[in-house]
Structure formats: C-alpha cells, structure tokens
C-alpha cells in the first residue's frame, strides 16, 4: 500500500490564497503574449458572457495622449471627498495588477482578485472560439466592470488604454467623455499625423455624451467635428492659471475655486486639473455625481498619482548614508519628456542642494521601449538645464520591446553631446543601486513606466500593494 500524496490546500488553508493569486497573475501574464490587438468584438463578447456588467454603470471615459492618469486621479480624489464611491482603472500598473481595479482609491484585495480572474478566464476561453483570444488589457477591462457592478459603485472613471475608437474601454459609454490632449504616440496603431490620431481618440465621444477637451490646433478641430457629428456638447478648456508652485504641488485658479491647491507636481498639471474640473461639471450636469466646491478643493489637494512626478525620499541610500530624493516619472514619449524636463527646471531649486551656489549634479536612471520615439525622448530630457552635467545610467526593463541599455546609452551620448558618457547597466535593480550609491544630488527615474514600477517597488513600501508571497 503506497502512502498518500500531499493533499492540495483547501480553500481555507494558508497556502490556498497565494496559490490562487499566483495562478491569477499567471493567467493575465499569459494573455500578454497576444500583444496589442485593437478591436471591440472580443471585449463586447466577453462582457456579454459576463452578463453585461458595464450596462448599469455611468461615469467618465478619459482619453488623450498624456495626462489621462492625472485626470483620473484628480477626478477620483474629488469624488471620494464628496462621499461618492467611485471605481477607477489606473494603467498600466506599477507594482501589482490589483492597482488597475480600485474603488474609492483602494485596490481590489488579493482574494477577490484571484476569484474574479478564475471566473472570467473560462468566459474568455469561450469567446476565443469565435473571436480569437482576448488580450491581457481586454481581460482586465472585463474584470474591472464585473467588480464595479458587483460592488455597486456609484460611478466609474475609466482611463482609455490606446487610442479610443478600437480600445477595449470604448465598449462602455458612461455619459461623459474627455480627451486631455493629442500628440504623436503609438503611431504604428493610431496613425502618423495629429489629425489621424485625433480621429481615433475623438471616437470615444458618442451621441448623448457630454464631452471635455484641452486639445488645441489640428486635434481640436477634429474633436469639434466629432462633437457636432454626434450631437455631443463639447466644453473646451485651457490650462488653469498657476499662482504658485512648491514641493507639494501647485496653486491654481479655477472657475469658482480661486487659489486651489493641487497635490501633483509639474506646471503641466494646470491643464489636467482644468480638464478634471470640467469633467466634474459634466458629471454633475448629467445627473451622475455632484461635487461641490469644498469637496473639489479637498480632492485636488489630496490627489496623488504614483510614478508620475512622484517625489520620494530613500533614507540612508546615498553616499555616506545620506538620504536621496528620487523623482519617479514615466515620461515615455517626447511630449511627456518635454513636460518632465520643464518640471525639473522649475523644481530643481526646491530639491536637495538646489539653494547652493553650485548645486550637486542630478542623476538620471533611464529606460525606454524600443518602439517609442527614443531620440525624441532623449532630446527632450537632454535639453533640461537641471540635467546639465547629470550622471546618466541607462538600463532596460524585461520584454522584447525594451531597448537594450547599451543602445540607449549610445543614443544619449550621440544626442546630448558635450562629452556625455552614460553608464549602461542592463539590470534595473543594479542600475538603481549604482545610481543611489553615487547620488550627490536628487535622482530622476524616467522613460518607462515599467522601470518606474520596478524602482517604486524597491523604494516605496505600500501595504495596499503587497501581494501574497
């Protein structure tokens, strides 16, 4: 008689959740092999198979090239301050998939996440027989709406993934649509000109919507035409006047809300808060959610957006055990890099050593995906006065799209000129350790949100983001 083998962990055993959670993450990561496959058929079929959870949810769909996440963070913070229980979908995640499903600012718990994935994956497999396999992003979109519906959220604030017309999130219409701005990005999928990209993004504005945009020029003309065509009311906003800027964010003037503090760094947030304020107006006018001035004031001040011009201190990590100030920012395209460069020039006097006659040089840790406009990002960052003479450490993230560290170092040397000699360290952890150990002044980690996420997981201990071991 042979001895019985080890029993599988029961649902209440300590090992059950970690195993289920790891399986859930593996299932999503496996979907990543399908890459970017634009189209709405799979998402619509997936949602139908789940009982159309999105159908009863109202809210705002936020698109645009840059600033989408900031607008989501600002709107969600104000909704929370007003007592609304809103679901939102930040993307991409930095540390854990669970960041991409939040209610009232808190990510979904590991147990609920694992159970949800286990339920949705078989539906995705059935959808695949007719429409092809749903992608990772399509699956996460379905997870979010299913969870929001079951948790009976008051409304949702959803960030578009890529473009708009064929993005999975466009399977839903919440009644309000916003387009922050339009610039060249994802040109392989969206088109090589501003008008072409604007048409893709403007498609999220559908009949009956209230729409908001801060776009300008050719893009604005396209969005206006779309609004007229579908009979949607379009509100156009300009950046809010900036009254002051410090290490804690901005002070801006908004309609009916003078001298409002915004808890996000960078002058470019003046445009994002103007969009957010107009989105809140639209939600109120549509009868979806009312957010009075005192809640807006509290929400804007409390807003946080991890990994986007986020300033953190790393105690004891620098030379002679000094603390190092680190700015995390996922500037992954030329427009984002230009905004980061401008922010660094304004923020440098406020950071460590900035008041000295000869401030210590900054350190830049950089990784960029190979399918991005690498030269455009490098050119924008190299033009920053704050980064003049900076020590540059080029690294790379995992995955076939990542530009090799040595190639990135070579591009920086060629574009920055002036004898620039970046260090190439392929492993992000080793690159971070090397940079911290030598950092006499503040440090910047930028170029890819995947790099920012990897670094943030090391330097920031967030209890909400700890996954089961």
Helices and strands as residue ranges (DSSP letters): H 14-31, G 32-34, H 41-49, G 53-56, E 59-63, H 68-81, E 86-88, G 97-100, E 102-103, E 106-107, H 110-131, H 136-150, E 155-159, G 168-171, E 175-179, H 187-190, H 194-202, E 210-213, H 217-230, E 233-236, E 241-246, E 249-254, E 257-262, H 269-285, H 293-302, E 308-314, G 319-321, E 324-329, H 334-347, G 348-350, E 363-366, H 374-382, G 385-387, E 391-394, H 405-416, E 423-424, H 428-438, E 443-446, H 449-459, G 463-465
